[in-house]
């Protein structure tokens, strides 16, 4: 079974038929449930077989030493790794004392379905035990979007062909044994038995297990309570030990009879609160959940999601697979951000241990731009988390000899956890990425209070960092040297265009915000001289340009470098970083992921249309997309420069990254930024949305493969719906009174109840399709079929003898 | 006691009075004995107290894993560390059953003297035990320069004040306990108990201990035999165990009576030979040494050194401290290289575990240029070692995607052991440094057979590496990008001038050698097209130049970088690498060690005199000398540009690096390259020696502090002596018939028996003294005193009230 065929195409869900043991880990990520606070991988109810068991709590990590063959000043000595906390998902089933294990016996049918509208993962299985007894198992699972600490399972087993003794064991298991780690540096470090026992209790249908992490000292409590319905007579027993709690239910089912167990799980954790406090918090959540009941939790979930989709759905007509993928993307972005609440949104959300559970610039650059227009409260929370880490970021700046704040390249708690500084700490652009997210959020929501209380300080401290990192040269240009831009196949270069343009915006935004909030700015020590220094540095920012080639070098000297020998690079040698040393990648013209092209998206005002087209064509030849953070950006600029079919191909690649496991590592967790990027590709690419200084502008255009595109954006108190066909674009206010937008440069005032129509932007006859490195072209998306075409078979000339 | 006062000034030796417990480690390095095969730190005979016990065998190392917080393709997974092998130096003494331990009782006198003319380390001590018994101990120690496997000790104890029971325990001890490692990354990793037992035996006065290293699988045998002389009656017993062999001698001495023990030690090791073979090799060496006897070994040592000094002495008149330091330097360089015999010459020689016992580019760039003209056979051996590692270097090149051979930045056995590639593997210049050493050796010796059999292949494989590492740009210039030059405060830059000039010479030398040895070149696969490609790349080599400033940037863009803020750098923050992150050092104009200035020494032909003066002044302001590999080079170019007093200061700094412990880490081992550099500073700086294409040229000039300088050089079959006073320079042939040299540009033919005199080059009125970063000026050397002046006291204005 190819990865493409793993799941049914369905516009509102993902369906899996049968059970592919080799694809378990991937399915566990795709079907993962989360509310941003708790994350449950889609491990089978019975625990085994599994790809990678995973239960995560946002912010719960263990420390581990970071070793260096040769150490250096300022290298972080301690890393942070997300840990698999107490597993509360487990409901083991014994059928006449034979464990329900799909690797044995006969699996007559098995189906799982994730529904984007009610947020439930449903499972149906019919199984005959090795001894010949057949049962039907159905379960539904949710992680509540309305009750942050709660997850629940509705589990039913039905006897099919004769009286059968059933035992259900519902468990809480700490320190599950994990599969061995891989050698791929991208896979997470595996930490063994991180949970020390603190307390355990079980009675009736309820149990609580409290543990503490060994080095990070976090107290984690997991609780469960149950409702059991079955034939008249069943027995329940409760047991607990240091590593495990268990509620067992036994009965005998005659054919057609069912035993149903509703399991409520609650999680709580704290770095400071006492054992009784954390335990009570979990018990209280259980009580509330039990009061709400399964049906109540399901109803709340549906209501939450109905609201979300009403304001945020993206409709894609003409390509049902892309439609599914974009909703899948939105659903998971929502799950990652909904209730993260002053904690980080990790690169994999809470769907897997990839990248050690760290958050990167991905959050501010890809995830938050999507959430800003559909769930702005989540952006508020995510940026408050950044604000909360300012003391650590200031300390890091001081350690590095810089002013202001240096945010970590990768972290869970806030400290820098990057063990290779050229591709970590040197990527100072993360400061400007955070600043841009602040500016975007404030413009989109008008949340002046946020800017005053949180945003201003983030802008000021990042601006201070830039001012101290860069310097004016002999002719007055402001230069930023020795830094790494988004492209990880270059490092430690001078005047990376993306970095310099983002820093420029950061410096100006800080100066402007300080002007808007003079009192608070003064409280942060900002005076008019400091703001003037920011404005001056921004005005003098050096942006290198290669006059000979007529393109922007990604950084000083880049276009002088040797071209990567793509012709001699075998297909198996991608991703290049696993087959070539950094030194070789860094010194040649080869691009892992959009860098200059991303600069053209986020700072499009700094480039002429002609420069955009020339730059895009130039970098297309060099970009190998060994990162999942590239296709979406290439899609946006491809659309802008009129390469609509190419944009369509890239959009599909970004959207299908996980459903089709294009990177081969979906099993470690979903690529949250690529999923968010798929939404950006559609809205900013085909919708042409740009948000500069709070003014939304659109340049709609559709590829031939799509018939209609519609999306909605929350802007201040308005909900703007944009519907695009090849002929006409319609702007409608669904909420709010009036909103001014730009359509293809023309200012439109959209009023409530009065949709405005304009012809969809005519795109010039498409230029020749841009060329990518051989073998690295995106798969062509065929308009009619709406699916990727298989690679053409090798041409063989059959000759008659 | 300041470090300057630790040792007496003596033109032919180093003398220590008393015993400074805090300076033990330093003295152990300064007084270390070695023949390049065996190295003995100057640990006290009785073993304790010690700074750092050390007995080393060239090439005996243990493997250790190299850890990475974030691993990457091509990172070495295994490191090599020199290990402290079986200690055979130990002779413990019991005085009436109280151990002779200088930390207890009363040390009435203690003196150690290293004599450069006979190579012996002598010790005299008079000590009263806590119980009141006084003894005199005298010992002499040597590591034979004529019998490679042999070291020996002549040990005598004399009773002073009454009959005393004496026990001597002469030992072989494996796996000595070492002090804990330090956090300074420059200090070596400490490996615990690396020696596994294999065999042990002791009988009569003889014992042998055989061990094997755990991971590297090297078999090490140590043996000892003894001659004992004393009053009529003494007893000797022999014992052995897995970790230790012991010969004990007991007697009673009346006042004035002496017990003398001559201890012969032999070492042998092999990666392949059997246990009996290695054991027999050691026993055979012992037999030969015993046959030679102590007096015989001493006579051989004297004879070897008399020959050496006759051909290699550097006479410095007017500064006896510098005279001592230069002879100290020559003596230790000789010890490091004399019998290394197809093994590496480590950065610390065999005097300590610093840098893990690794060899770097130091060997070819600093040590071999000295040995070439005084002990050319050692150069032959050292370069044959490089040749022997070619299979590993070719494998490394293939791994890195390059042609030819990539030699390791640091290694013992030949594999790359650098755990931080920007300051390791990226320093590709090591290939050219090796090539330059080959060319220099062949020119100086005329050893065509060496070139044919070994040198050619080294030249060809390094040229191939350069050709594949660089590329031609659009206008035809040959560029070498993403490499690190000598200065470790910059990394991974484009077109490092030193690297490009060295690569240019390497490419040309390979093409020329291939022309001289067409048959062997063809055997290596070199055809006329390949040689043409080398010549073309050399001709097209790009050398960046900053037209605005009129100086060469160290690498592309260097002179555009921000200047390091020296004014705000506290004195305690040097060396900078321990107080600032690499990212900050790399992106600013601050130089750890001569880089562009070294290029001006080794490729002086590529610069005009005016460029040299301007470049030198420019880089003087930036160079902090946080490396011991800098002062000597700055001395040479300072002399060339007429800054003679500055050259004098730098020369003294290089020469006194270890005698005055200027880097604070002499305890880890001597700075072999700085010691060699001191000789270079004198000969190439004040003598003005340059050796281009086999033609020796001189531009003699003396600083005001020196009255006379004389040195000798072995050139082919000639021995040329050069004697320089302020007025006259005299060239004399001491061996050979005729030699042509350049004196200040004038060709001189020097014939046997006919000294040629010329006026010593007149130096223009000295320009203003070049300026260094504040606080990083070399100590001023005062002409009359011949000693460094203490820092001037802070000026205080005393005012009358």
Interface residues (C-beta under 8 A of the other chain):
Chain A: X66 X67 X68 X69 X70 X71 X72 X73 X74 X75 X76 X79 X185 X399 X400 X401 X418 X419 X420 X421 X422 X423 X424 X425 X426 X471 X473 X474 X479 X481 X482 X483 X491 X492 X494 X548 X556 X557 X560 X561 X562 X577 X578 X579 X580 X581 X582 X583 X584 X586 X587 X588
Chain B: X66 X67 X68 X69 X70 X71 X72 X73 X74 X75 X76 X79 X185 X399 X400 X401 X418 X419 X420 X421 X422 X423 X424 X425 X426 X471 X473 X474 X479 X481 X482 X483 X491 X492 X494 X548 X556 X557 X560 X561 X562 X577 X578 X579 X580 X581 X582 X583 X584 X586 X587 X588
